[in-house]
Amino acid sequence: MSLRVANLRKEFRPFFSRRPPITAVRKIDFEIEPGKIYALLGPNGAGKSTTIKMIAGLIQPTSGQVYINGRPVSPGHPEHYKNLSAVLEGTRNVYWRLNPIENLHYFANLRGVSSQKIEKRSEELLTLLELDARKKNQSQHLSRGMLQKLALAVALITDPRILLLDEPTLGLDISSARRIREVILHLAHKEGRIILLTTHQMELVESVADHVGIIREGELAIEGSIANLRKIFASFIYRLKIKGRFVMPAAWKKYNAIVKQSNDDFTELELDLGSKDGMFAVLADLQKKGSEIIQLDRNTDDLEEIFLRVLERKPEQANA
């Protein structure tokens, strides 16, 4: 089982208007193998949710193709989606007037799951997602975290091999978010499922994602493992602490040097050196002045910093 999207594009044409169509997704290409978690990142309006909905068959692409296990799929052939489930933002796949057990039975019946399988699978999912104590409570009385876990259980009741998660931990308390994170890892790495998720929570991405794609203005600007992205966007921003008060050389302006703190004991600066050569030049300047270095640290790039750098790059630089 694999999931691939090729040249996916979506235009929305305004009704009763001569305005040109709005392009939500321009060109999206990626592939996810079994047992892998792919995180799709991007600012609001970048096209993440539209991409998820096209893959799920909820809206039809203007052009491009979704492939499941190498076979092209389309909303007109729902049998191709029997191995796929989705949890959209806002727990839309839960009926509030039904309790968790009833929700699982209802949605499983809609997908043609046998009653015997539903009973066994329901108990497994309610235990996995820590909902068994509330399984007979009406869903409208559950907390947001419990509703999100129930939405995930509903998506899993058909035992799909591909799971699409749109903001799965948004607005949840720490305990609920942690449990959903643990379940996501278990589903992919222990059970070999394919998981595609969108989120704005970088800590979730760093803790679960095997691969990351960053969307900007409807296009996939860059993708890769977190380790590879860190290599591409290796930072040469340094924090330098020098003994006593220090007057920066005029040549350091090119490093965007900033004095963070200065007193009789030490001067602390931040410099963007751009490369190793910049570091050697700064050390040479300090040696000439006879300045004593107390501390020298290089900023470690986190995923949020990489994300912001991708968004700041010019389109022609995106895949450079």
MOBEL-V759783 format. One record per pair of residues at least 12 apart in sequence whose ideal C-beta (glycine too) atoms are under 7 Angstrom apart, sorted by the first residue. I is the first residue (numbers start at 1). J is the second residue. Records with the same first field share a line. If there is no record, write none. Layout:
# MOBEL-V759783
I = J / J
This chain:
# MOBEL-V759783
1 = 34 / 69 / 83 / 161 / 162 / 194
2 = 31 / 32 / 33 / 34 / 69 / 70
3 = 31 / 32 / 68 / 162 / 194 / 196
4 = 31 / 67
5 = 28 / 29 / 30 / 55 / 64 / 66
6 = 29 / 64 / 65 / 67
7 = 27 / 29 / 63 / 64
8 = 25 / 28 / 51 / 54 / 61 / 64
9 = 25 / 26 / 27 / 61 / 62 / 63 / 64
10 = 24 / 25 / 50 / 54 / 59 / 61 / 62
11 = 23 / 62
12 = 24
23 = 218
24 = 47 / 50 / 218
25 = 47 / 50 / 51 / 218
26 = 218 / 219
27 = 219
28 = 51 / 220
29 = 220
30 = 213 / 220 / 223
32 = 194 / 196
34 = 192 / 194
35 = 188 / 189 / 192
36 = 188 / 194 / 210 / 211
37 = 184 / 188 / 195 / 197 / 208 / 209 / 210
38 = 196 / 209 / 211 / 213
39 = 197 / 199 / 205 / 209 / 212
40 = 196 / 198 / 213 / 215
41 = 205 / 212 / 214 / 215 / 307
42 = 214 / 215 / 216
43 = 311
46 = 215 / 216 / 217 / 218
47 = 215 / 218
48 = 198 / 215
49 = 89 / 166 / 198
52 = 86 / 164 / 166 / 198
54 = 66
55 = 164
56 = 84 / 86 / 164
57 = 75 / 81
60 = 75
68 = 80 / 83 / 84 / 162
83 = 160 / 161 / 162
84 = 160 / 162
85 = 155 / 156 / 158 / 160 / 163
86 = 155 / 164
87 = 151 / 152 / 155 / 165 / 166 / 168
88 = 166
89 = 166 / 167 / 170
91 = 147 / 148 / 151
93 = 107 / 151 / 154 / 155
94 = 139 / 147 / 150 / 151 / 154
95 = 139
96 = 139 / 140
97 = 138 / 140
98 = 139
99 = 135 / 136 / 137 / 138 / 139
100 = 126 / 131 / 134 / 135 / 139 / 150
101 = 122 / 135 / 136
103 = 139 / 150 / 154
104 = 118 / 122 / 125 / 153 / 154 / 157
105 = 118
107 = 154 / 157
108 = 157 / 158
111 = 158
113 = 157 / 158
121 = 157 / 159
122 = 157
125 = 153 / 156 / 157
126 = 153
128 = 183
129 = 149 / 152 / 153 / 179 / 183
130 = 179
131 = 146 / 149 / 150 / 153
134 = 146
144 = 171 / 172
145 = 172 / 173 / 176
148 = 168 / 172 / 176 / 180
149 = 176 / 179 / 180
152 = 180 / 183
161 = 193 / 194
162 = 194
163 = 187 / 193 / 195
164 = 196
165 = 195 / 197
166 = 198
167 = 198 / 199
168 = 180 / 197
169 = 181 / 199 / 201 / 204
181 = 204 / 207 / 208
184 = 208
185 = 208
202 = 303 / 304 / 307
205 = 303
206 = 226 / 303
209 = 226
210 = 225
211 = 223 / 224 / 225
212 = 224 / 226 / 229
214 = 307 / 310
216 = 310 / 311
221 = 310 / 318
222 = 310 / 318 / 319
226 = 303
229 = 306
230 = 301 / 306
233 = 301 / 306 / 309
234 = 301
235 = 299 / 301
236 = 272 / 273 / 274 / 275 / 278
237 = 270 / 272 / 299
238 = 271 / 273 / 296 / 297 / 298
239 = 268 / 270 / 297 / 299
240 = 269 / 271 / 293 / 296
241 = 266 / 268 / 294 / 295
242 = 266 / 267 / 291 / 292 / 293 / 294
243 = 266 / 292 / 294
244 = 264 / 266
245 = 262 / 264 / 267
246 = 267 / 291
249 = 285
252 = 271
255 = 271 / 272 / 273 / 278
256 = 272
257 = 269 / 271
258 = 270
266 = 294
